[in-house]
Amino acid sequence: MDHLSDFGAALYGLHDSAARLSIVEPFRVFPEGEALVLSMQLPFTDRTDVELGRRNGELLVAVGAHRRAVVLPESLQRREVSEARMTDGRLEVEFVEVASGAVG
């Protein structure tokens, strides 16, 4: 425990280790009209550098050689991606409800 306390003191210095050190939300979901938008922080990234894909309940995000699978919240898993855009250093992915067509 002594080594861990020393490490914490070196890492945080005079800052409260339990305090929130950033106000940036790495991920958030918000409604936009009939759609839900997943917004994630991707600073210093141009839209042309981003590739998106889907696999099961995940959104696959690639920026250059860096790839991440983001587990989607249940509210987005049954929706389709309709649009993606970069806004103020955030990737915003718009999800819309899947239209159910009548058979017959």
DRENKOLVO-455217 format. One record per atom (N, C-alpha, C): atom name; x, y, z. Coordinates in nm, 2 decimals. Example, Ala and Ser with C-alpha at 12.3 -4.5 7.8 and 13.67 -1.06 7.14 Angstrom:
<sites>
  at    east   north      up
   N    1.32   -0.57    0.78
  CA    1.23   -0.45    0.78
   C    1.32   -0.33    0.78
   N    1.28   -0.22    0.71
  CA    1.37   -0.11    0.71
   C    1.29    0.00    0.79
</sites>
This chain:
<sites>
  at    east   north      up
   N    0.08   -0.12    0.00
  CA    0.00    0.00    0.00
   C    0.09    0.13    0.00
   N    0.20    0.12    0.07
  CA    0.29    0.24    0.07
   C    0.33    0.28   -0.07
   N    0.37    0.18   -0.15
  CA    0.41    0.20   -0.29
   C    0.30    0.26   -0.37
   N    0.18    0.21   -0.35
  CA    0.06    0.27   -0.42
   C    0.03    0.41   -0.38
   N    0.05    0.44   -0.25
  CA    0.03    0.58   -0.20
   C    0.13    0.67   -0.26
   N    0.26    0.62   -0.27
  CA    0.36    0.71   -0.33
   C    0.33    0.73   -0.47
   N    0.29    0.63   -0.54
  CA    0.25    0.64   -0.68
   C    0.14    0.74   -0.70
   N    0.03    0.73   -0.62
  CA   -0.08    0.83   -0.62
   C   -0.03    0.97   -0.60
   N    0.05    0.99   -0.50
  CA    0.11    1.12   -0.47
   C    0.18    1.18   -0.59
   N    0.27    1.09   -0.65
  CA    0.34    1.14   -0.77
   C    0.25    1.17   -0.89
   N    0.15    1.09   -0.91
  CA    0.06    1.11   -1.02
   C   -0.03    1.23   -1.01
   N   -0.09    1.25   -0.89
  CA   -0.19    1.36   -0.87
   C   -0.13    1.48   -0.81
   N   -0.02    1.47   -0.74
  CA    0.04    1.59   -0.68
   C   -0.06    1.66   -0.58
   N   -0.09    1.78   -0.60
  CA   -0.18    1.86   -0.51
   C   -0.33    1.84   -0.55
   N   -0.36    1.77   -0.66
  CA   -0.50    1.75   -0.70
   C   -0.56    1.64   -0.61
   N   -0.69    1.66   -0.59
  CA   -0.77    1.56   -0.52
   C   -0.79    1.44   -0.62
   N   -0.74    1.32   -0.58
  CA   -0.74    1.20   -0.67
   C   -0.89    1.16   -0.70
   N   -0.98    1.20   -0.62
  CA   -1.12    1.16   -0.64
   C   -1.20    1.27   -0.72
   N   -1.14    1.38   -0.74
  CA   -1.20    1.49   -0.81
   C   -1.21    1.46   -0.96
   N   -1.31    1.52   -1.03
  CA   -1.32    1.51   -1.17
   C   -1.22    1.61   -1.23
   N   -1.13    1.55   -1.31
  CA   -1.02    1.63   -1.37
   C   -1.05    1.69   -1.51
   N   -1.16    1.64   -1.57
  CA   -1.20    1.68   -1.70
   C   -1.35    1.70   -1.71
   N   -1.40    1.79   -1.79
  CA   -1.54    1.81   -1.81
   C   -1.58    1.75   -1.95
   N   -1.49    1.70   -2.02
  CA   -1.52    1.64   -2.15
   C   -1.59    1.51   -2.14
   N   -1.70    1.50   -2.21
  CA   -1.77    1.37   -2.21
   C   -1.72    1.29   -2.33
   N   -1.65    1.18   -2.30
  CA   -1.59    1.10   -2.41
   C   -1.70    1.04   -2.51
   N   -1.82    1.00   -2.45
  CA   -1.93    0.95   -2.53
   C   -2.06    1.01   -2.47
   N   -2.15    1.04   -2.56
  CA   -2.29    1.08   -2.51
   C   -2.39    1.04   -2.62
   N   -2.51    1.02   -2.59
  CA   -2.62    0.99   -2.68
   C   -2.73    1.10   -2.66
   N   -2.77    1.16   -2.77
  CA   -2.88    1.26   -2.75
   C   -2.98    1.25   -2.87
   N   -3.10    1.29   -2.84
  CA   -3.20    1.28   -2.95
   C   -3.18    1.40   -3.04
   N   -3.21    1.38   -3.17
  CA   -3.21    1.48   -3.27
   C   -3.32    1.45   -3.37
   N   -3.44    1.52   -3.35
  CA   -3.56    1.48   -3.42
   C   -3.60    1.34   -3.39
   N   -3.62    1.26   -3.49
  CA   -3.66    1.12   -3.48
   C   -3.54    1.03   -3.45
   N   -3.42    1.08   -3.47
  CA   -3.30    1.00   -3.46
   C   -3.24    1.01   -3.32
   N   -3.14    0.92   -3.29
  CA   -3.06    0.93   -3.18
   C   -2.91    0.94   -3.23
   N   -2.84    1.03   -3.17
  CA   -2.70    1.06   -3.21
   C   -2.60    1.01   -3.11
   N   -2.51    0.93   -3.15
  CA   -2.40    0.89   -3.06
   C   -2.28    0.98   -3.09
   N   -2.24    1.05   -3.00
  CA   -2.13    1.15   -3.01
   C   -2.01    1.11   -2.93
   N   -1.89    1.10   -3.00
  CA   -1.77    1.06   -2.93
   C   -1.66    1.16   -2.96
   N   -1.58    1.18   -2.86
  CA   -1.47    1.28   -2.88
   C   -1.36    1.21   -2.97
   N   -1.32    1.28   -3.08
  CA   -1.21    1.24   -3.16
   C   -1.14    1.36   -3.21
   N   -1.06    1.43   -3.12
  CA   -0.99    1.55   -3.15
   C   -0.89    1.53   -3.26
   N   -0.86    1.63   -3.34
  CA   -0.75    1.63   -3.44
   C   -0.78    1.52   -3.55
   N   -0.91    1.49   -3.57
  CA   -0.94    1.39   -3.67
   C   -1.03    1.46   -3.78
   N   -1.00    1.43   -3.90
  CA   -1.08    1.47   -4.01
   C   -1.18    1.36   -4.05
   N   -1.30    1.39   -4.10
  CA   -1.40    1.29   -4.14
   C   -1.34    1.20   -4.24
   N   -1.25    1.24   -4.33
  CA   -1.20    1.15   -4.43
   C   -1.11    1.04   -4.37
   N   -1.06    1.06   -4.25
  CA   -0.98    0.97   -4.18
   C   -1.05    0.86   -4.11
   N   -1.19    0.87   -4.10
  CA   -1.27    0.78   -4.02
   C   -1.34    0.68   -4.10
   N   -1.33    0.55   -4.06
  CA   -1.41    0.45   -4.13
   C   -1.50    0.39   -4.02
   N   -1.63    0.36   -4.06
  CA   -1.72    0.30   -3.96
   C   -1.77    0.17   -4.02
   N   -1.81    0.08   -3.93
  CA   -1.87   -0.04   -3.96
   C   -1.96   -0.09   -3.84
   N   -2.03   -0.20   -3.87
  CA   -2.12   -0.25   -3.76
   C   -2.09   -0.40   -3.75
   N   -2.10   -0.45   -3.63
  CA   -2.09   -0.60   -3.61
   C   -2.17   -0.62   -3.48
   N   -2.27   -0.70   -3.50
  CA   -2.36   -0.73   -3.39
   C   -2.40   -0.60   -3.31
   N   -2.38   -0.59   -3.19
  CA   -2.42   -0.47   -3.11
   C   -2.31   -0.37   -3.10
   N   -2.21   -0.37   -3.19
  CA   -2.09   -0.28   -3.18
   C   -2.08   -0.19   -3.30
   N   -2.03   -0.07   -3.28
  CA   -1.99    0.02   -3.38
   C   -1.84    0.01   -3.40
   N   -1.79   -0.02   -3.51
  CA   -1.65   -0.03   -3.54
   C   -1.60    0.10   -3.59
   N   -1.50    0.16   -3.52
  CA   -1.45    0.29   -3.56
   C   -1.30    0.27   -3.59
   N   -1.26    0.31   -3.71
  CA   -1.12    0.31   -3.74
   C   -1.07    0.45   -3.78
   N   -0.96    0.49   -3.72
  CA   -0.90    0.62   -3.76
   C   -0.75    0.59   -3.79
   N   -0.73    0.59   -3.92
  CA   -0.59    0.54   -3.96
   C   -0.57    0.40   -3.92
   N   -0.46    0.37   -3.85
  CA   -0.42    0.24   -3.81
   C   -0.49    0.20   -3.68
   N   -0.56    0.29   -3.61
  CA   -0.62    0.27   -3.48
   C   -0.77    0.22   -3.50
   N   -0.80    0.11   -3.44
  CA   -0.94    0.06   -3.45
   C   -0.99    0.02   -3.32
   N   -1.12    0.06   -3.30
  CA   -1.19    0.03   -3.17
   C   -1.33   -0.03   -3.20
   N   -1.38   -0.12   -3.12
  CA   -1.51   -0.17   -3.12
   C   -1.58   -0.10   -3.00
   N   -1.69   -0.02   -3.03
  CA   -1.76    0.05   -2.93
   C   -1.89   -0.03   -2.91
   N   -1.91   -0.08   -2.79
  CA   -2.04   -0.15   -2.76
   C   -2.15   -0.05   -2.75
   N   -2.25   -0.07   -2.84
  CA   -2.36    0.03   -2.84
   C   -2.46    0.01   -2.73
   N   -2.51    0.12   -2.68
  CA   -2.62    0.10   -2.58
   C   -2.74    0.03   -2.65
   N   -2.82   -0.03   -2.57
  CA   -2.94   -0.10   -2.62
   C   -3.03   -0.01   -2.71
   N   -3.04    0.11   -2.67
  CA   -3.12    0.20   -2.75
   C   -3.08    0.22   -2.89
   N   -2.95    0.19   -2.92
  CA   -2.90    0.21   -3.06
   C   -2.88    0.08   -3.13
   N   -2.88   -0.03   -3.06
  CA   -2.85   -0.16   -3.13
   C   -2.95   -0.20   -3.24
   N   -3.07   -0.17   -3.22
  CA   -3.17   -0.21   -3.33
   C   -3.20   -0.10   -3.43
   N   -3.11    0.00   -3.43
  CA   -3.13    0.11   -3.52
   C   -3.02    0.11   -3.63
   N   -3.04    0.17   -3.74
  CA   -2.94    0.18   -3.85
   C   -2.87    0.31   -3.85
   N   -2.75    0.31   -3.89
  CA   -2.67    0.44   -3.91
   C   -2.72    0.51   -4.03
   N   -2.76    0.63   -4.02
  CA   -2.81    0.71   -4.14
   C   -2.71    0.81   -4.18
   N   -2.62    0.86   -4.09
  CA   -2.53    0.96   -4.12
   C   -2.42    0.97   -4.02
   N   -2.30    1.01   -4.06
  CA   -2.19    1.04   -3.97
   C   -2.12    1.17   -4.01
   N   -2.08    1.25   -3.91
  CA   -2.02    1.37   -3.94
   C   -1.92    1.41   -3.83
   N   -1.83    1.50   -3.86
  CA   -1.74    1.55   -3.75
   C   -1.79    1.69   -3.72
   N   -1.80    1.72   -3.59
  CA   -1.85    1.85   -3.54
   C   -1.77    1.89   -3.42
   N   -1.68    1.99   -3.43
  CA   -1.60    2.04   -3.32
   C   -1.52    1.93   -3.25
   N   -1.45    1.85   -3.33
  CA   -1.37    1.75   -3.27
   C   -1.44    1.63   -3.22
   N   -1.57    1.61   -3.26
  CA   -1.65    1.50   -3.21
   C   -1.70    1.43   -3.33
   N   -1.70    1.29   -3.33
  CA   -1.77    1.21   -3.43
   C   -1.91    1.20   -3.39
   N   -2.00    1.24   -3.47
  CA   -2.15    1.22   -3.44
   C   -2.21    1.12   -3.54
   N   -2.26    1.01   -3.49
  CA   -2.32    0.91   -3.57
   C   -2.46    0.91   -3.54
   N   -2.54    0.93   -3.65
  CA   -2.69    0.93   -3.63
   C   -2.75    0.80   -3.66
   N   -2.84    0.76   -3.57
  CA   -2.91    0.63   -3.58
   C   -3.05    0.65   -3.60
   N   -3.12    0.58   -3.69
  CA   -3.26    0.60   -3.71
   C   -3.33    0.46   -3.69
   N   -3.45    0.46   -3.66
  CA   -3.53    0.34   -3.65
   C   -3.54    0.26   -3.78
   N   -3.53    0.13   -3.78
  CA   -3.54    0.05   -3.90
   C   -3.69    0.05   -3.94
   N   -3.71    0.08   -4.06
  CA   -3.85    0.08   -4.11
   C   -3.89   -0.06   -4.13
   N   -4.01   -0.10   -4.08
  CA   -4.06   -0.23   -4.10
   C   -4.16   -0.23   -4.21
   N   -4.13   -0.30   -4.31
  CA   -4.22   -0.30   -4.43
   C   -4.32   -0.41   -4.42
   N   -4.44   -0.39   -4.47
  CA   -4.55   -0.49   -4.47
   C   -4.52   -0.59   -4.58
   N   -4.55   -0.71   -4.55
  CA   -4.53   -0.82   -4.64
   C   -4.66   -0.86   -4.70
   N   -4.67   -0.88   -4.83
  CA   -4.79   -0.93   -4.87
   C   -4.85   -0.86   -4.99
</sites>
